[in-house]
Structures are given as C-alpha cells and as structure tokens.
Amino acid sequence: MSKETRFCPFMRKLTREHWRTAQDRVAESYKDRFGKCIGEKCMAYENGRCKRLEREGTQ
C-alpha cells in the first residue's frame, strides 16, 4: 500500500458475516473499515483539504 494513501472516516464500510459453528449455532463477525479518500471527486474536498475534517477541528 502506498504511503500516500489516506483513509476517510466518512467513507466507512461495515461488513457482516454469518456462519454455522460445529454445535450448529450461528456465529457473527463484524468488520468496520475506513474507505480510501477519493480526493477531488469528494464534494467535501477543496484546495487539497477535507472540509469535513476542518469543520470538526474548529469546534
């Protein structure tokens, strides 16, 4: 993975898996991951900065 890759907390991806155990019970697994920053394509991105993160930092 590139060192320049940035992750965006607003592009989160939640995945859920279900499977059966040996005792015929259902088990679940949740994975919460940040998505990659899409940069200029994002409507909250301007002049090389994320406006959403700037707004949170000032409050």
ChimeraX commands (.cxc) that place a marker at each C-alpha (Angstrom):
marker #1 position 0.00,0.00,0.00 radius 0.5
marker #1 position 1.23,3.45,-0.86 radius 0.5
marker #1 position 2.40,5.78,1.90 radius 0.5
marker #1 position 0.28,8.50,0.28 radius 0.5
marker #1 position -2.99,6.58,0.80 radius 0.5
marker #1 position -5.32,8.44,3.12 radius 0.5
marker #1 position -8.31,6.94,4.83 radius 0.5
marker #1 position -11.56,8.85,5.27 radius 0.5
marker #1 position -13.72,8.34,8.38 radius 0.5
marker #1 position -16.76,9.34,6.33 radius 0.5
marker #1 position -16.26,6.53,3.79 radius 0.5
marker #1 position -16.63,3.73,6.35 radius 0.5
marker #1 position -17.60,0.25,5.24 radius 0.5
marker #1 position -19.33,-2.15,7.62 radius 0.5
marker #1 position -19.38,-5.81,6.63 radius 0.5
marker #1 position -21.19,-8.59,8.45 radius 0.5
marker #1 position -20.57,-12.33,8.12 radius 0.5
marker #1 position -22.66,-15.24,9.39 radius 0.5
marker #1 position -21.66,-18.89,9.64 radius 0.5
marker #1 position -22.59,-22.06,11.50 radius 0.5
marker #1 position -20.35,-23.46,14.22 radius 0.5
marker #1 position -19.69,-27.13,14.93 radius 0.5
marker #1 position -22.51,-27.09,17.54 radius 0.5
marker #1 position -24.94,-25.86,14.84 radius 0.5
marker #1 position -25.14,-22.34,16.27 radius 0.5
marker #1 position -24.96,-19.17,14.24 radius 0.5
marker #1 position -21.85,-17.04,14.71 radius 0.5
marker #1 position -21.45,-13.44,13.54 radius 0.5
marker #1 position -18.49,-11.29,12.69 radius 0.5
marker #1 position -18.49,-7.53,12.10 radius 0.5
marker #1 position -15.72,-5.61,10.37 radius 0.5
marker #1 position -15.67,-1.82,10.35 radius 0.5
marker #1 position -13.14,-0.31,7.96 radius 0.5
marker #1 position -12.34,3.15,6.70 radius 0.5
marker #1 position -12.55,3.67,2.96 radius 0.5
marker #1 position -9.93,5.41,0.86 radius 0.5
marker #1 position -10.10,9.15,0.37 radius 0.5
marker #1 position -11.35,9.87,-3.15 radius 0.5
marker #1 position -9.81,13.34,-3.18 radius 0.5
marker #1 position -11.10,15.81,-5.76 radius 0.5
marker #1 position -14.17,13.66,-6.51 radius 0.5
marker #1 position -15.49,14.23,-2.98 radius 0.5
marker #1 position -17.78,17.24,-2.53 radius 0.5
marker #1 position -16.16,17.99,0.86 radius 0.5
marker #1 position -12.67,18.28,-0.64 radius 0.5
marker #1 position -11.31,21.67,-1.64 radius 0.5
marker #1 position -7.81,23.04,-2.20 radius 0.5
marker #1 position -6.16,19.78,-1.14 radius 0.5
marker #1 position -8.01,19.60,2.20 radius 0.5
marker #1 position -11.07,17.85,3.53 radius 0.5
marker #1 position -13.62,20.45,4.65 radius 0.5
marker #1 position -15.39,17.96,6.92 radius 0.5
marker #1 position -12.26,17.34,8.97 radius 0.5
marker #1 position -11.52,21.08,9.19 radius 0.5
marker #1 position -15.02,21.76,10.48 radius 0.5
marker #1 position -14.66,19.14,13.23 radius 0.5
marker #1 position -11.28,20.50,14.31 radius 0.5
marker #1 position -12.62,24.04,14.86 radius 0.5
marker #1 position -15.48,23.05,17.17 radius 0.5
marker link #1:1,2 radius 0.2
marker link #1:2,3 radius 0.2
marker link #1:3,4 radius 0.2
marker link #1:4,5 radius 0.2
marker link #1:5,6 radius 0.2
marker link #1:6,7 radius 0.2
marker link #1:7,8 radius 0.2
marker link #1:8,9 radius 0.2
marker link #1:9,10 radius 0.2
marker link #1:10,11 radius 0.2
marker link #1:11,12 radius 0.2
marker link #1:12,13 radius 0.2
marker link #1:13,14 radius 0.2
marker link #1:14,15 radius 0.2
marker link #1:15,16 radius 0.2
marker link #1:16,17 radius 0.2
marker link #1:17,18 radius 0.2
marker link #1:18,19 radius 0.2
marker link #1:19,20 radius 0.2
marker link #1:20,21 radius 0.2
marker link #1:21,22 radius 0.2
marker link #1:22,23 radius 0.2
marker link #1:23,24 radius 0.2
marker link #1:24,25 radius 0.2
marker link #1:25,26 radius 0.2
marker link #1:26,27 radius 0.2
marker link #1:27,28 radius 0.2
marker link #1:28,29 radius 0.2
marker link #1:29,30 radius 0.2
marker link #1:30,31 radius 0.2
marker link #1:31,32 radius 0.2
marker link #1:32,33 radius 0.2
marker link #1:33,34 radius 0.2
marker link #1:34,35 radius 0.2
marker link #1:35,36 radius 0.2
marker link #1:36,37 radius 0.2
marker link #1:37,38 radius 0.2
marker link #1:38,39 radius 0.2
marker link #1:39,40 radius 0.2
marker link #1:40,41 radius 0.2
marker link #1:41,42 radius 0.2
marker link #1:42,43 radius 0.2
marker link #1:43,44 radius 0.2
marker link #1:44,45 radius 0.2
marker link #1:45,46 radius 0.2
marker link #1:46,47 radius 0.2
marker link #1:47,48 radius 0.2
marker link #1:48,49 radius 0.2
marker link #1:49,50 radius 0.2
marker link #1:50,51 radius 0.2
marker link #1:51,52 radius 0.2
marker link #1:52,53 radius 0.2
marker link #1:53,54 radius 0.2
marker link #1:54,55 radius 0.2
marker link #1:55,56 radius 0.2
marker link #1:56,57 radius 0.2
marker link #1:57,58 radius 0.2
marker link #1:58,59 radius 0.2
view
